[in-house]
Amino acid sequence: MSESAHPCLTCGACCASFRVDFSVHEMQEMGGTVPGGLAVEVTESTCRMRGTDHVPARCAALTGTVGEKAACGIYEWRPSPCREFEAGDHACNKARTRHGLPPLAEGLVF
């Protein structure tokens, strides 16, 4: 991996570790960006990315292999919890540990 490559492009651990819930208003049908086929309605106000409530979790939008080469298939249209997730924070490193990956430095900027 080159120094300028973002570590998330070889990771994907967060996408294979956590449940991803978000407002129904983020769905394309409601004027948002998340494609309808990739989420399920949980309540009248909440949706969840498919696959994130399975054991083991794996978001339906995740492509590739965790820890080798991974990417979000809907990166530009991903829901707010994914947009807010930060490489190197506690949750990131918790997910990386679950998948046998070393922690990242907190506060990475790319």
C-alpha positions as CSV (number, residue, x, y, z in Angstrom):
1,M,0.0,0.0,0.0
2,S,1.4,3.4,-0.9
3,E,1.7,6.1,1.8
4,S,-1.1,8.1,0.1
5,A,-3.6,5.2,-0.1
6,H,-6.5,5.4,2.3
7,P,-6.4,2.4,4.7
8,C,-10.1,1.8,4.2
9,L,-9.4,0.6,0.7
10,T,-7.8,-2.5,2.1
11,C,-9.9,-2.8,5.2
12,G,-13.7,-3.0,5.2
13,A,-13.8,-4.2,8.8
14,C,-16.4,-1.7,9.8
15,C,-18.7,-2.9,7.1
16,A,-18.4,-6.4,8.4
17,S,-18.8,-5.6,12.1
18,F,-21.6,-3.2,12.9
19,R,-25.4,-2.8,12.5
20,V,-26.1,0.2,10.3
21,D,-29.4,1.9,11.1
22,F,-30.5,5.3,9.7
23,S,-33.5,7.4,8.9
24,V,-36.0,6.3,6.3
25,H,-35.6,9.7,4.8
26,E,-32.1,8.7,3.6
27,M,-33.7,6.1,1.2
28,Q,-34.0,7.0,-2.5
29,E,-37.7,6.5,-2.3
30,M,-37.9,9.3,0.3
31,G,-35.6,11.7,-1.5
32,G,-32.3,10.4,-0.1
33,T,-29.5,8.6,-1.7
34,V,-29.4,5.0,-0.3
35,P,-30.7,2.5,-2.9
36,G,-33.8,0.8,-1.8
37,G,-32.7,-2.8,-2.5
38,L,-29.9,-2.5,0.0
39,A,-31.8,-1.7,3.1
40,V,-34.8,-3.0,5.0
41,E,-37.3,-1.1,7.1
42,V,-36.9,-1.7,10.8
43,T,-39.6,0.8,12.0
44,E,-41.7,3.5,10.4
45,S,-38.7,5.9,10.9
46,T,-35.7,3.6,10.7
47,C,-34.0,1.5,8.0
48,R,-31.0,-0.9,8.2
49,M,-28.4,-1.9,5.7
50,R,-29.0,-5.5,4.5
51,G,-26.6,-7.9,6.1
52,T,-25.6,-5.8,9.0
53,D,-27.9,-7.6,11.4
54,H,-26.5,-11.0,10.4
55,V,-24.0,-13.0,12.4
56,P,-21.4,-12.5,11.2
57,A,-22.3,-9.0,10.0
58,R,-21.5,-8.0,6.4
59,C,-23.1,-5.1,4.7
60,A,-24.7,-5.9,1.4
61,A,-22.9,-2.9,-0.2
62,L,-19.4,-4.2,0.8
63,T,-17.3,-5.5,-2.1
64,G,-14.1,-7.4,-1.9
65,T,-12.3,-9.2,1.0
66,V,-12.0,-7.7,4.4
67,G,-8.3,-6.9,5.2
68,E,-7.1,-7.3,1.7
69,K,-9.1,-5.2,-0.8
70,A,-12.5,-3.8,0.2
71,A,-14.8,-1.1,-0.9
72,C,-18.3,0.3,-0.5
73,G,-20.3,-0.4,-3.6
74,I,-22.5,2.7,-2.8
75,Y,-19.8,5.0,-1.4
76,E,-21.3,8.2,-2.9
77,W,-24.8,7.1,-1.7
78,R,-23.9,5.6,1.7
79,P,-26.1,6.4,4.8
80,S,-25.1,8.9,7.5
81,P,-23.7,6.4,10.0
82,C,-21.1,5.3,7.3
83,R,-20.4,9.0,6.5
84,E,-19.7,9.8,10.1
85,F,-17.5,6.8,10.8
86,E,-13.8,7.8,11.2
87,A,-10.7,5.8,10.3
88,G,-8.6,5.3,13.4
89,D,-11.3,6.0,16.0
90,H,-12.3,3.6,18.8
91,A,-15.0,1.9,16.7
92,C,-12.7,1.5,13.7
93,N,-10.0,-0.1,15.8
94,K,-12.6,-2.4,17.5
95,A,-13.7,-3.6,14.1
96,R,-10.2,-4.0,12.9
97,T,-9.3,-6.1,16.0
98,R,-12.4,-8.4,15.3
99,H,-10.9,-9.1,11.9
100,G,-7.3,-9.6,13.1
101,L,-6.1,-6.3,11.7
102,P,-3.7,-3.9,13.5
103,P,-5.2,-0.6,14.9
104,L,-4.8,2.6,13.0
105,A,-3.6,5.9,14.5
106,E,-6.5,8.1,15.7
107,G,-7.3,11.2,13.7
108,L,-6.0,10.1,10.3
109,V,-6.5,12.7,7.6
110,F,-6.5,11.8,3.9
